[in-house]
């Protein structure tokens, strides 16, 4: 009798799980597709590209200093020619 009772409880649990899963799938919301890119107004002015040689002019004042200083020393005897 104990085995029949366990089998009956397992069957009831499986049936309840199946009903719950079916209810979830039946009541899920539907998705409406929309286009990935929406048309929006351009917020910039677009001009054509001109080919040519242009030299930028940068006007600045100040002192140029290195961010870090290092000491180079060779591991072998000799002279450092270039870095």
N, C-alpha and C positions, 0 to 999 in steps of 0.2 A: 504494500500500500504506500509505503514511503517513496518508492521509485515512481509510481504512477503520479503521486502528488508533485514531485519534482519535475516530471515531464510536463504536466499540465501547467505549472507555473512558468516554465521556460517557454512553452507555446504561447501563453498569454502575453508574456513580455515581448516575444518576437512579433506577434500580431499588433500590439500597441505601437511598437517601433515602426512597423511597416505603415500603419495608419498615420502616424505622425510625419514620417518622411513624405508620404503621399500628400498630406495636407500642406506641408511646406512648399512642395513643388507646384501644387495647384494654385496657391495664393501668392506666388512670387510676382513682383511687379514686372511689367514689360519695359524694355529699353527702347527708346526712340532714337534713331540715329540722326545725327546732324553733321554737316560738313565740318571737316577739321579746320579749314581756314575760312574765317568770316571776312566779308568785305568791309574795310574800314577806310576812312578818309586818310589821305597822306598828310602827315604833319610837317613835312619838310619840302623844300623847293629843290627840284632835281634839275641839274644842268648837264650838258654834254661834256665829254672828256676831250681835252686837247692834248695832242702829243707835242713835246718840245723839251728843250733843256732849260730847266729852271734852277736857279741857285737861291736857296733860302737865306734870308738875312736875319740873324739873331742878335738883338741888342741886349746886352746884359752887363752888369757891373758887379764886382765883388772879387774875393780872393778864392782861388782854387786850392784846396788842400786835400791830401789823400785821406781816405777814411781809415786805412790801416797802414802801419809801417812794419816792415819785416827786415830781419837781418839775414842775409844770405851768406852761408859759409860752406865751402866745398868739403866733402867727406874725404877727398883725396887731395894731395898737395898739387897745386897748380893755380892757374889764373882763370877767372871767370871772363869769358869773352863776350857772351850775350845771354840774355834772359828771354 
